[in-house]
Amino acid sequence: MHASTVLPAAQLVVTAALVGWMITGFTHLPGRWLRWKMFCRATFTIISLTGTKDGRTEPVNVYDYLSPGSFILGPPQLQAIVSHLTDNGRYDRIDGHGRLLSATGEQPITVKDSHVAL
């Protein structure tokens, strides 16, 4: 009977310790976004782009050009995709605006005349 009460108590202690560790993992790093240690070095871009070709515009989804399952998109990767789309003649220019999210916080990001700027 003693072993049957020790096991649930040990499970409760381990579960409480794990929950406490996960909660504190979200609070150590500065910034509003991505404070969990798993994401502390990741950079995410949320952006709306418009491509122009021969005077006509259409929305551009940069995530169509990432590898399957990939969702981390920083400024260098965004610039590489924008350059690829303009260099191969798909668009004359690409413009847009959005937000860059990282462990240091949130900041605006723009694409003007196919150049990424923070």
GUTI-690990 format. One record per atom (N, C-alpha, C, O): x, y, z. Coordinates in pm, whole numbers, plus 50000, padded with zeros to 5 digits. Atoms other than C-alpha are relative to their C-alpha. Last residue first. Layout:
BEGIN
XYZ
...
//
This chain:
BEGIN
500565000349864
514795472845871
499755014150049
499275015950161
499444990349906
515295473445496
499294998650134
498084996650141
500505001849864
514825446745227
500705010150092
501925011750087
498954999749900
515465458444870
499404999550139
498535007550173
499335013049990
513155449144579
501194999750095
502044990950082
499275001950125
512075485144506
500934987950009
502084988549967
500274989150092
511045489044868
500904998449880
502124997749893
499365003550127
510735459645105
499595011049903
498415012749873
500614995950126
509985470345459
500814994549883
502014991949893
499135003850113
510565456645807
499285004249874
498075002449862
500554999750137
509115470546130
501054995949898
502254998149917
499644987850072
510475458946466
499434999749859
499204988949803
500704998850128
509435434146733
500425013049934
500505023350000
501264992650013
511475423047028
499475000049859
499794991349777
499794986249954
515025412547112
498755008549985
498755020150026
499884999949855
514135375547093
500185014150054
499875016650170
498825007249952
512965380346735
500035000950152
499135006750213
500135004449862
509925391746538
501234991950038
501604982449970
498935009549974
510285412246219
499934996650148
500045005650232
499384999749869
507055429546118
501064989150008
500884978249955
500395010049902
505595438245778
500745002050130
501215012950161
499704996149862
505855459445467
499524989050094
498654981050061
500855005049892
505865454545093
500445005150135
501425012550148
500134990649889
507405461244754
499134993850108
498324984950080
500825005049890
508665438644476
500045010250111
501115015250147
499684995149866
510035449944140
499044994050101
497954989650065
499094988950021
510145439143777
500485005750133
501635009750148
500524986749966
508655405443867
501055010549966
502255007849970
501405002249959
509125369943733
499325013250034
498155015350000
500984993450085
512215381143546
498554997750037
497655002149966
500445009550103
514705356043694
498875005849913
498344998849826
498915003550092
516535384043877
499544990549890
500034991449777
499774988950094
513335398344029
501094996649898
501005000749782
501224997250076
512075366244190
500175011549901
499525011749796
500265011050094
515565355044294
498795003249912
498825000849791
499024998950109
516325388844450
499784989249895
499884991949775
500384988350080
513095387744652
500965001649882
500525004349770
501215003650075
513895352344770
499575011549909
499245009449793
499635010050100
517465361444868
498804996149915
498924994549793
499334993150110
516295393345041
500394990149891
500314993549772
501014992350073
513805373345249
500645007149882
500075007149772
500775009650079
516515348345345
498935007149918
498695003549803
499175005150111
518835376545453
499254990149910
499414990349788
499734990650109
516005394445643
500924994549890
500644997149773
499334987849957
514955363845845
500255009249883
499975005449769
499604991450111
512405337145757
500575013050055
499845021450106
499134989649946
511765307845987
500575008049882
501285002749797
500804988149975
508785288345850
500845011350057
500315022350077
499234988849949
510315257445694
499105012150019
498265015249934
499875000749855
508165226345663
500785011450061
500835012650183
501175005349930
508695223645287
500274998750150
501314993450191
500075014650001
511635244945175
498784995450078
498345002250171
499205006449896
510845281745129
499914985049988
498984979849925
498645002050050
509605296644798
500954994550107
502144993050081
500055009850109
505865293944867
501404996349952
501594985949889
499945013349939
506565311545198
499854988949896
500184977449923
498615004549993
507375343145004
500114985950057
501094978950031
499885007849877
503715347644906
501414994150006
501724984549936
498915009850004
503605375744650
500054992950135
500134999450239
499375003549873
500415395644590
501064989149981
500944980449895
500645011749940
499815408444238
500694996950132
501865000150149
499555004449868
500555440444052
499224987850045
498074985750008
501045007449925
500325449143683
500594995350133
501754991450140
501044991149949
502525476543533
498884993150076
498044999950135
500644992950112
504615452443322
498825008550046
497805009049978
499455004550129
505385430943629
499205006749890
497985005049881
500434992450116
504895443543985
500714994849876
501934993449875
499085000450113
505065421044291
499425007449881
498225006349854
500674998250128
503265429844613
501065000249891
502025007949897
499234995250115
504455417644951
499125000949876
498154993449859
500924999750113
502795414045292
500745006349883
501175017949891
499904989250099
505205404345567
498974998249890
498604987049854
501385000050046
505405384445889
499905011949905
500005023449948
500464988450074
509065377045944
498564997849959
498224987749898
501175002350083
510355353346208
499615013049932
499725023749992
500514987350049
513795352846365
498874996949902
499054989349807
500785000150124
514885323346576
499565014349966
499355022650054
499134995950110
517655325546833
499285000549867
499895003349764
499274987749969
515445325647145
500935004549889
501295016349885
500114990450109
512905301147000
500935012050015
500845021349935
500035007250127
513595270047212
500025009649880
500555006249775
498635003250042
514595291947503
500054992849866
501024994249792
499715013749962
511085306247527
501354996249942
501664999849829
499165000449883
511105344047498
500354985850043
501254984050124
499035010950006
509865344047142
500924999350119
502134997950102
500255012150076
508125377647136
501114989850024
502254993450053
501385004349986
507915406647380
499754986549937
498894979149985
500824999750121
511595413247430
498614994450025
498374987250122
500714987550027
514145404547693
499174999049872
499364990049790
499394991750102
514985368247784
499215013049978
498005013250001
498624995949976
514175351048112
500555009949899
501325018749937
499834986849940
510355349748115
501435005050010
501635016350054
500584989450081
509195321447890
500355013950050
500035023749984
499284999350127
511515295248041
499495011049910
500215015549821
498884990749984
510025303448382
500825001149872
501505011149852
500504986349980
506705287948277
501175009750013
501135020549954
500514994950127
508335256548133
499515014450014
499735022549924
498874997550089
510425250648447
499535005949867
500175015049814
499284988249951
507375254648670
501175003749912
501395015449884
500844988350031
505375230148457
500695012750046
500685022749974
499964998050144
508215204748474
499185012249958
499635020149876
498684994550033
508575208648851
500115002949851
500675013249813
499964986149952
504805204348901
501355006549967
501405018149928
500864992050087
504815172948685
500035014750039
500125023449953
499304998750128
507785158248873
499195008549903
499755016849832
498854991249979
506135165249210
500745002349868
501115013649837
500504986449977
502795150549099
501165009850016
501135020849960
500474994950129
504465119648954
499515014350013
499755022549924
498804997150079
506355114649282
499615005549863
500255014849813
499414988049942
503095117349480
501255004149921
501465015949897
500764988150040
501385092749244
500585013050057
500545023449990
499934997850145
504285067949290
499155011949955
499675020449883
498764993050032
504575071649668
500075003249851
500515014149814
500184985749972
500915063149734
501255008049967
501165020049942
501044994350085
501015028949560
499765014850028
499265021749940
499474997450133
504355020049717
498975006449909
499335014449822
499114988549993
502935023450070
500555003749863
500665015649833
500824988150000
500005000050000
500875012650000
500485022849944
//
